[in-house]
Amino acid sequence: METYLKANLQLPCEVKGSDRFSWEDINIDTEQELEAYEKLKEENPSCSDKYELLGIEAGVRSVWQMYKGQDIGAYVRRVSDNKEFTLGLSELAATDYESENGQLLCDFDDWITDNV
């Protein structure tokens, strides 16, 4: 799968989180909780951010991956501050859904969901 994606993904490309990242599964009921969440977003990747997908590599793990050990690592740079993260490729979606990259990322997400 990695070989196919490396051969066909057009990098770099703009992506975003396809859903909230695991650390974002928190309650935000008060202004204080919202402020704490916004502070955490400075150091952690958020689904509301846009990223530049720079490369991919199988076997790479990070604290933010949902499917540790089964996902392909995705090297990304957050557009707003150039902070770099390694995320799970299956947790990303191309901002241009109609593009070839959009279809490849969607297909990979479906594949990994069906095979975990």
DSSP file (Angstrom, degrees, kcal/mol; ACC not computed):
  #  RESIDUE AA STRUCTURE BP1 BP2  ACC     N-H-->O    O-->H-N    N-H-->O    O-->H-N    TCO  KAPPA ALPHA  PHI   PSI    X-CA   Y-CA   Z-CA
    1    1 A M     >        0   0    0      0, 0.0     4,-2.7     0, 0.0     5,-0.2   0.000 360.0 360.0 360.0 -44.0    0.0    0.0    0.0
    2    2 A E  H  >  +     0   0    0      1,-0.2     4,-3.0     2,-0.2     5,-0.2   0.923 360.0  51.1 -59.6 -44.2    2.8    2.4    0.9
    3    3 A T  H  > S+     0   0    0      1,-0.2     4,-1.8     2,-0.2    -1,-0.2   0.914 111.2  48.0 -60.4 -43.9    4.5    1.9   -2.4
    4    4 A Y  H  > S+     0   0    0      2,-0.2     4,-1.4     1,-0.2    -1,-0.2   0.928 113.8  46.5 -61.9 -46.6    1.3    2.5   -4.3
    5    5 A L  H  X S+     0   0    0     -4,-2.7     4,-3.2     1,-0.2     3,-0.2   0.907 111.0  51.6 -65.4 -41.3    0.6    5.7   -2.4
    6    6 A K  H  < S+     0   0    0     -4,-3.0    -1,-0.2     1,-0.2    -2,-0.2   0.867 112.3  47.6 -62.3 -35.0    4.1    7.0   -2.7
    7    7 A A  H  < S+     0   0    0     -4,-1.8    -1,-0.2    -5,-0.2    -2,-0.2   0.767 123.8  30.6 -75.5 -25.5    3.9    6.5   -6.5
    8    8 A N  H  < S+     0   0    0     -4,-1.4     2,-0.2    -3,-0.2    -2,-0.2   0.712  90.9  95.1-113.0 -24.2    0.5    8.1   -6.9
    9    9 A L     <  -     0   0    0     -4,-3.2     2,-0.9    -5,-0.2    92,-0.0  -0.514  68.0-137.8 -69.1 135.7    0.2   10.9   -4.2
   10   10 A Q        -     0   0    0     -2,-0.2    -1,-0.1     2,-0.0    91,-0.1  -0.844  37.1-125.3 -97.2 105.1    1.2   14.3   -5.6
   11   11 A L  S    S+     0   0    0     -2,-0.9     2,-0.1    -5,-0.1    43,-0.1  -0.781  79.2  36.0-109.6 149.4    3.2   15.8   -2.8
   12   12 A P  S    S+     0   0    0      0, 0.0     2,-0.3     0, 0.0    42,-0.2   0.609  79.0 157.2 -76.2 158.3    3.2   18.3   -1.2
   13   13 A C  E     -A   53   0A   0     40,-1.0    40,-3.5    -2,-0.1     2,-0.4  -0.984  44.0-103.3-144.5 155.9   -0.6   18.7   -0.9
   14   14 A E  E     +A   52   0A   0     -2,-0.3    81,-2.1    38,-0.2    82,-0.5  -0.656  46.7 165.9 -84.9 131.1   -2.9   20.5    1.4
   15   15 A V  E     -AB  51  94A   0     36,-2.6    36,-3.1    -2,-0.4     2,-0.3  -0.849  18.2-164.6-135.0 169.3   -4.8   18.3    3.9
   16   16 A K  E     -AB  50  93A   0     77,-2.3    77,-2.7    -2,-0.3     2,-0.2  -0.925  43.2 -74.9-145.1 169.0   -6.8   18.6    7.1
   17   17 A G  E     - B   0  92A   0     32,-0.6    75,-0.3    29,-0.4     3,-0.1  -0.500  32.2-147.1 -67.1 135.1   -7.9   16.2    9.8
   18   18 A S  S    S-     0   0    0     73,-2.6     2,-0.3    -2,-0.2    -1,-0.2   0.705  81.6  -6.8 -77.1 -18.3  -10.8   14.1    8.6
   19   19 A D  S    S-     0   0    0     72,-0.5    -1,-0.1    74,-0.0     2,-0.0  -0.920 103.4 -56.2-158.7 176.5  -12.2   14.0   12.1
   20   20 A R        -     0   0    0     -2,-0.3     2,-0.1     1,-0.1    26,-0.1  -0.381  58.3-117.0 -63.5 140.3  -11.2   15.2   15.5
   21   21 A F    >   -     0   0    0     24,-0.1     3,-2.0     1,-0.1     4,-0.3  -0.399  32.1-102.0 -73.2 158.6   -7.9   13.8   16.7
   22   22 A S  G >  S+     0   0    0     42,-0.5     3,-1.5     1,-0.3    -1,-0.1   0.831 121.5  56.1 -55.9 -37.3   -8.0   11.6   19.8
   23   23 A W  G 3  S+     0   0    0      1,-0.3    -1,-0.3    22,-0.1    23,-0.0   0.731  98.2  65.0 -67.6 -19.1   -6.7   14.3   22.1
   24   24 A E  G <   +     0   0    0     -3,-2.0     2,-2.3     1,-0.2    -1,-0.3   0.451  69.6 103.3 -84.2   0.1   -9.6   16.5   21.0
   25   25 A D    <   +     0   0    0     -3,-1.5     2,-0.3    -4,-0.3    -1,-0.2  -0.456  57.4 120.2 -80.1  68.3  -12.2   14.2   22.5
   26   26 A I        -     0   0    0     -2,-2.3     2,-0.4     2,-0.0    -2,-0.0  -0.913  68.9-103.5-130.6 156.1  -12.7   16.5   25.5
   27   27 A N        -     0   0    0     -2,-0.3     2,-0.4     1,-0.0     3,-0.1  -0.641  26.7-172.3 -81.2 134.8  -15.7   18.3   26.9
   28   28 A I        +     0   0    0     -2,-0.4    -1,-0.0     1,-0.1     3,-0.0  -0.755  32.8 136.1-126.9  83.9  -15.8   22.0   26.2
   29   29 A D        +     0   0    0     -2,-0.4     2,-0.3     0, 0.0    -1,-0.1   0.627  60.9  45.0-104.1 -18.6  -18.7   23.2   28.2
   30   30 A T  S  > S-     0   0    0     -3,-0.1     4,-2.0     1,-0.1     5,-0.1  -0.813  82.4-112.8-126.1 164.9  -17.3   26.4   29.7
   31   31 A E  H  > S+     0   0    0     -2,-0.3     4,-2.3     1,-0.2     5,-0.2   0.866 118.9  55.2 -61.3 -37.1  -15.3   29.4   28.6
   32   32 A Q  H  > S+     0   0    0      2,-0.2     4,-2.1     1,-0.2    -1,-0.2   0.898 107.5  48.2 -64.8 -41.1  -12.5   28.2   30.8
   33   33 A E  H  > S+     0   0    0      2,-0.2     4,-2.4     1,-0.2    -1,-0.2   0.874 110.7  52.1 -66.8 -37.1  -12.5   24.8   29.0
   34   34 A L  H  X S+     0   0    0     -4,-2.0     4,-2.6     2,-0.2    -2,-0.2   0.913 109.4  49.2 -64.4 -42.7  -12.5   26.5   25.6
   35   35 A E  H  X S+     0   0    0     -4,-2.3     4,-1.9     2,-0.2    -2,-0.2   0.901 111.1  49.5 -62.8 -41.5   -9.5   28.6   26.6
   36   36 A A  H  X S+     0   0    0     -4,-2.1     4,-2.2     2,-0.2    -2,-0.2   0.904 111.2  50.0 -63.9 -41.5   -7.7   25.5   27.8
   37   37 A Y  H  X S+     0   0    0     -4,-2.4     4,-2.0     2,-0.2    -2,-0.2   0.927 109.1  51.0 -61.9 -46.4   -8.5   23.8   24.5
   38   38 A E  H  X S+     0   0    0     -4,-2.6     4,-0.5     1,-0.2    -1,-0.2   0.873 110.0  50.7 -61.1 -37.2   -7.3   26.7   22.4
   39   39 A K  H >X S+     0   0    0     -4,-1.9     3,-1.1     1,-0.2     4,-0.5   0.907 108.7  51.3 -66.4 -42.4   -4.0   26.7   24.4
   40   40 A L  H >X S+     0   0    0     -4,-2.2     4,-1.4     1,-0.2     3,-1.1   0.841 100.3  64.2 -63.2 -33.1   -3.6   22.9   23.8
   41   41 A K  H 3< S+     0   0    0     -4,-2.0    -1,-0.2     1,-0.2    -2,-0.2   0.725  89.9  68.0 -64.2 -21.0   -4.1   23.5   20.0
   42   42 A E  H << S+     0   0    0     -3,-1.1    -1,-0.2    -4,-0.5    -2,-0.2   0.849 114.8  25.3 -66.6 -32.5   -0.9   25.6   20.0
   43   43 A E  H << S+     0   0    0     -3,-1.1    -2,-0.2    -4,-0.5    -1,-0.2   0.530 120.2  59.3-108.5  -9.9    1.2   22.5   20.7
   44   44 A N  S  < S-     0   0    0     -4,-1.4     2,-0.1    41,-0.0    41,-0.0  -0.870  87.1-103.1-121.4 151.9   -1.0   19.7   19.3
   45   45 A P        -     0   0    0      0, 0.0     2,-0.3     0, 0.0   -24,-0.1  -0.483  38.8-160.9 -70.4 144.6   -2.4   19.1   15.8
   46   46 A S    >   -     0   0    0     -2,-0.1     3,-1.6    -5,-0.1   -29,-0.4  -0.945  28.4-128.1-128.0 149.5   -6.1   19.9   15.5
   47   47 A C  T 3  S+     0   0    0     -2,-0.3   -30,-0.4     1,-0.3    -1,-0.1   0.695 109.6  62.9 -67.1 -17.1   -8.7   18.9   13.0
   48   48 A S  T 3  S+     0   0    0    -32,-0.1    -1,-0.3     2,-0.1     2,-0.2   0.543  90.5  88.0 -85.2  -5.9   -9.5   22.6   12.4
   49   49 A D  S <  S-     0   0    0     -3,-1.6   -32,-0.6    30,-0.0     2,-0.4  -0.524  72.2-132.3 -89.6 158.2   -6.0   23.2   11.1
   50   50 A K  E     -A   16   0A   0     -2,-0.2    29,-2.5   -34,-0.1    30,-0.5  -0.879  26.7-170.5-106.3 145.7   -4.7   22.9    7.5
   51   51 A Y  E     -AC  15  78A   0    -36,-3.1   -36,-2.6    -2,-0.4     2,-0.6  -0.882  25.7-126.5-131.8 159.6   -1.5   21.1    6.8
   52   52 A E  E     -AC  14  77A   0     25,-2.4    25,-1.7    -2,-0.3     2,-0.6  -0.962  27.4-137.7-104.9 118.4    0.9   20.5    4.0
   53   53 A L  E     +AC  13  76A   0    -40,-3.5   -40,-1.0    -2,-0.6    23,-0.2  -0.682  28.5 173.5 -78.2 117.7    1.4   16.8    3.5
   54   54 A L  E     -     0   0A   0     21,-3.1     2,-0.3    -2,-0.6    22,-0.2   0.771  54.2 -30.0 -99.2 -31.8    5.2   16.4    2.9
   55   55 A G  E     - C   0  75A   0     20,-1.2    20,-2.8     2,-0.0    -1,-0.3  -0.981  49.5-130.2-175.6 169.6    5.7   12.7    2.9
   56   56 A I  E     + C   0  74A   0     -2,-0.3     2,-0.3    18,-0.2    18,-0.2  -0.950  16.4 179.5-135.6 155.1    4.6    9.3    4.1
   57   57 A E  E >   - C   0  73A   0     16,-2.2    16,-2.1    -2,-0.3     3,-1.0  -0.888  23.9-129.6-159.5 125.1    6.3    6.3    5.6
   58   58 A A  E 3  S+ C   0  72A   0     -2,-0.3    14,-0.2    14,-0.2     3,-0.1  -0.388  91.7  31.3 -70.0 151.5    5.1    2.9    6.9
   59   59 A G  T 3  S+     0   0    0     12,-0.6     2,-0.4     1,-0.3    -1,-0.2   0.412  85.1 128.2  83.1  -2.0    6.1    1.8   10.3
   60   60 A V    <   -     0   0    0     -3,-1.0     2,-0.3    11,-0.1    -1,-0.3  -0.739  39.2-166.7 -89.6 133.5    6.3    5.3   11.7
   61   61 A R        +     0   0    0     -2,-0.4     2,-0.3    -3,-0.1     7,-0.0  -0.858  10.0 177.8-119.0 154.1    4.4    5.9   14.9
   62   62 A S    >   -     0   0    0     -2,-0.3     3,-1.2    23,-0.0    25,-0.0  -0.968  43.0-109.3-147.1 163.6    3.3    9.0   16.8
   63   63 A V  T 3  S+     0   0    0     -2,-0.3    24,-0.1     1,-0.2     5,-0.1   0.698 115.6  56.3 -66.7 -17.8    1.3    9.8   19.9
   64   64 A W  T 3  S+     0   0    0     22,-0.4   -42,-0.5   -42,-0.1    -1,-0.2   0.564  79.3 110.3 -93.5  -8.2   -1.5   11.2   17.7
   65   65 A Q    <   -     0   0    0     -3,-1.2     3,-0.4     1,-0.1     8,-0.0  -0.456  50.4-161.3 -72.3 136.8   -2.1    8.2   15.6
   66   66 A M  S    S+     0   0    0      1,-0.2     2,-0.9    -2,-0.2    -1,-0.1   0.894  90.5  43.2 -78.5 -43.8   -5.4    6.4   16.1
   67   67 A Y  S >> S-     0   0    0      5,-0.1     4,-2.2     2,-0.0     3,-2.0  -0.556  85.0-166.5-104.1  66.8   -4.3    3.1   14.5
   68   68 A K  T 34 S+     0   0    0     -2,-0.9    -7,-0.1    -3,-0.4     4,-0.1  -0.280  72.3   9.3 -57.9 131.5   -0.8    2.8   15.9
   69   69 A G  T 34 S+     0   0    0     -9,-0.2    -1,-0.3     2,-0.2    -8,-0.1   0.236 127.0  60.2  85.3 -14.8    1.3    0.2   14.1
   70   70 A Q  T <4 S+     0   0    0     -3,-2.0    -2,-0.2     2,-0.1    -1,-0.1   0.637  88.8  76.1-115.9 -23.8   -1.2   -0.3   11.3
   71   71 A D  S  < S-     0   0    0     -4,-2.2   -12,-0.6   -11,-0.1     2,-0.5  -0.370  82.7-111.3 -84.2 165.3   -1.5    3.2    9.8
   72   72 A I  E     -C   58   0A   0    -14,-0.2    17,-3.0   -13,-0.1    18,-0.3  -0.845  36.1-115.6 -94.1 134.0    1.1    4.8    7.5
   73   73 A G  E     -CD  57  88A   0    -16,-2.1   -16,-2.2    -2,-0.5     2,-0.5  -0.476  26.7-155.9 -70.5 138.9    2.9    7.8    9.1
   74   74 A A  E     -CD  56  87A   0     13,-3.3    13,-2.7   -18,-0.2     2,-0.6  -0.972   5.7-148.0-120.5 120.2    2.2   11.1    7.5
   75   75 A Y  E     +CD  55  86A   0    -20,-2.8   -21,-3.1    -2,-0.5   -20,-1.2  -0.776  30.8 172.4 -87.2 119.9    4.7   13.9    7.8
   76   76 A V  E     -CD  53  85A   0      9,-2.7     9,-2.3    -2,-0.6     2,-0.4  -0.900  28.9-149.4-129.9 156.5    2.9   17.2    7.8
   77   77 A R  E     -CD  52  84A   0    -25,-1.7   -25,-2.4    -2,-0.3     7,-0.2  -0.994  27.6-123.8-124.1 123.9    3.5   20.9    8.4
   78   78 A R  E  >  -C   51   0A   0      5,-3.2     4,-2.1    -2,-0.4     3,-0.4  -0.487  15.6-143.3 -67.9 131.0    0.8   23.1    9.9
   79   79 A V  T  4 S+     0   0    0    -29,-2.5    -1,-0.1    -2,-0.2   -28,-0.1   0.867  92.5  57.5 -64.2 -39.2    0.1   26.0    7.5
   80   80 A S  T  4 S+     0   0    0    -30,-0.5    -1,-0.2     1,-0.2   -29,-0.1   0.804 130.6   3.1 -68.3 -30.9   -0.5   28.6   10.2
   81   81 A D  T  4 S-     0   0    0     -3,-0.4    -1,-0.2     2,-0.1    -2,-0.2   0.333  90.9-116.7-140.5   7.3    2.8   28.3   12.1
   82   82 A N     <  +     0   0    0     -4,-2.1     2,-0.3     1,-0.2    -3,-0.1   0.627  58.2 156.4  63.4  15.3    5.0   25.8   10.2
   83   83 A K        -     0   0    0     -5,-0.2    -5,-3.2    -6,-0.1     2,-0.3  -0.557  35.0-137.1 -72.2 134.1    5.0   23.4   13.2
   84   84 A E  E     +D   77   0A   0     -2,-0.3     2,-0.3    -7,-0.2    -7,-0.2  -0.738  26.4 172.3-101.0 144.0    5.7   19.8   12.0
   85   85 A F  E     -D   76   0A   0     -9,-2.3    -9,-2.7    -2,-0.3     2,-0.5  -0.931  30.7-132.2-138.2 159.6    3.9   16.7   13.2
   86   86 A T  E     +D   75   0A   0     -2,-0.3   -22,-0.4   -11,-0.2   -11,-0.2  -0.987  39.5 168.9-113.2 119.7    3.7   13.0   12.3
   87   87 A L  E     -D   74   0A   0    -13,-2.7   -13,-3.3    -2,-0.5     2,-0.5  -0.651  42.3 -85.9-120.2 174.8    0.1   11.9   12.0
   88   88 A G  E >   -D   73   0A   0    -15,-0.2     3,-1.8    -2,-0.2   -15,-0.2  -0.756  30.4-140.6 -83.9 128.9   -1.7    8.9   10.8
   89   89 A L  G >  S+     0   0    0    -17,-3.0     3,-1.7    -2,-0.5    -1,-0.1   0.845 100.8  61.9 -58.3 -34.4   -2.4    9.1    7.0
   90   90 A S  G 3  S+     0   0    0      1,-0.3    -1,-0.3   -18,-0.3    23,-0.1   0.681  97.5  59.3 -68.0 -14.7   -5.8    7.6    7.5
   91   91 A E  G <  S+     0   0    0     -3,-1.8   -73,-2.6   -73,-0.1   -72,-0.5   0.292  94.7  83.4 -95.5   9.8   -6.8   10.5    9.7
   92   92 A L  E <   -B   17   0A   0     -3,-1.7     2,-0.4   -75,-0.3   -75,-0.2  -0.848  54.0-169.2-116.5 150.8   -6.2   13.1    6.9
   93   93 A A  E     -B   16   0A   0    -77,-2.7   -77,-2.3    -2,-0.3     2,-0.1  -0.992  30.1-110.8-133.9 142.7   -8.3   14.3    4.1
   94   94 A A  E     -B   15   0A   0     -2,-0.4   -79,-0.3   -79,-0.2     3,-0.1  -0.471  19.8-134.8 -68.2 141.6   -7.3   16.4    1.1
   95   95 A T  S    S+     0   0    0    -81,-2.1     2,-1.0     1,-0.2    -1,-0.1   0.781 103.1  61.5 -69.6 -23.9   -8.8   19.9    1.2
   96   96 A D  S >  S-     0   0    0    -82,-0.5     3,-1.7     1,-0.2     6,-0.5  -0.800  70.2-178.3-101.0  89.9   -9.6   19.4   -2.5
   97   97 A Y  T 3  S+     0   0    0     -2,-1.0    -1,-0.2     1,-0.3     9,-0.1   0.776  77.7  58.5 -60.1 -27.6  -11.9   16.4   -2.2
   98   98 A E  T 3  S+     0   0    0     -3,-0.1    -1,-0.3     4,-0.1    -3,-0.0   0.575  88.4  96.9 -81.6  -8.7  -12.3   16.3   -6.0
   99   99 A S  S <> S-     0   0    0     -3,-1.7     4,-1.8     1,-0.1     5,-0.1  -0.228  88.9-109.6 -77.3 168.3   -8.6   15.9   -6.7
  100  100 A E  H  > S+     0   0    0      1,-0.2     4,-2.5     2,-0.2     5,-0.2   0.892 122.6  53.0 -62.5 -39.6   -6.8   12.6   -7.3
  101  101 A N  H  > S+     0   0    0      1,-0.2     4,-2.7     2,-0.2     5,-0.3   0.892 104.9  55.5 -62.1 -39.4   -5.1   13.0   -3.9
  102  102 A G  H  > S+     0   0    0     -6,-0.5     4,-1.9     1,-0.2    -1,-0.2   0.913 110.5  44.4 -58.7 -44.0   -8.6   13.4   -2.3
  103  103 A Q  H  X S+     0   0    0     -4,-1.8     4,-2.8     2,-0.2    -2,-0.2   0.909 112.5  51.4 -68.4 -43.0   -9.7   10.1   -3.8
  104  104 A L  H  X S+     0   0    0     -4,-2.5     4,-2.3     1,-0.2    -2,-0.2   0.919 112.4  45.8 -61.0 -44.1   -6.5    8.3   -2.8
  105  105 A L  H  X S+     0   0    0     -4,-2.7     4,-2.3     2,-0.2    -1,-0.2   0.883 113.4  49.5 -67.8 -37.9   -6.7    9.5    0.8
  106  106 A C  H  X S+     0   0    0     -4,-1.9     4,-2.3    -5,-0.3    -2,-0.2   0.926 111.9  48.3 -65.0 -44.9  -10.4    8.6    1.0
  107  107 A D  H  X S+     0   0    0     -4,-2.8     4,-2.5     1,-0.2    -2,-0.2   0.892 111.3  50.4 -63.0 -40.1   -9.8    5.2   -0.4
  108  108 A F  H  X S+     0   0    0     -4,-2.3     4,-2.9     2,-0.2     5,-0.3   0.915 108.8  51.7 -65.6 -41.8   -6.9    4.6    2.1
  109  109 A D  H  X S+     0   0    0     -4,-2.3     4,-2.1     1,-0.2    -2,-0.2   0.924 111.9  46.9 -59.1 -44.9   -9.1    5.7    5.0
  110  110 A D  H  X S+     0   0    0     -4,-2.3     4,-2.1     2,-0.2    -2,-0.2   0.917 112.6  50.5 -61.9 -43.3  -11.8    3.2    3.9
  111  111 A W  H  X S+     0   0    0     -4,-2.5     4,-1.1     1,-0.2    -2,-0.2   0.936 112.3  44.4 -62.6 -48.1   -9.1    0.4    3.4
  112  112 A I  H  X S+     0   0    0     -4,-2.9     4,-0.6     1,-0.2     3,-0.3   0.878 111.7  53.4 -68.6 -35.6   -7.6    0.9    6.9
  113  113 A T  H >< S+     0   0    0     -4,-2.1     3,-0.5    -5,-0.3    -1,-0.2   0.896 111.6  46.1 -63.2 -39.3  -11.0    1.1    8.6
  114  114 A D  H 3< S+     0   0    0     -4,-2.1    -1,-0.2     1,-0.2    -2,-0.2   0.691 116.4  45.9 -74.3 -19.0  -12.0   -2.2    7.0
  115  115 A N  H 3<        0   0    0     -4,-1.1    -1,-0.2    -3,-0.3    -2,-0.2   0.300 360.0 360.0-113.1   9.6   -8.7   -3.9    7.8
  116  116 A V    <<        0   0    0     -4,-0.6    -1,-0.2    -3,-0.5    -2,-0.1   0.434 360.0 360.0 -99.6 360.0   -8.1   -3.0   11.5
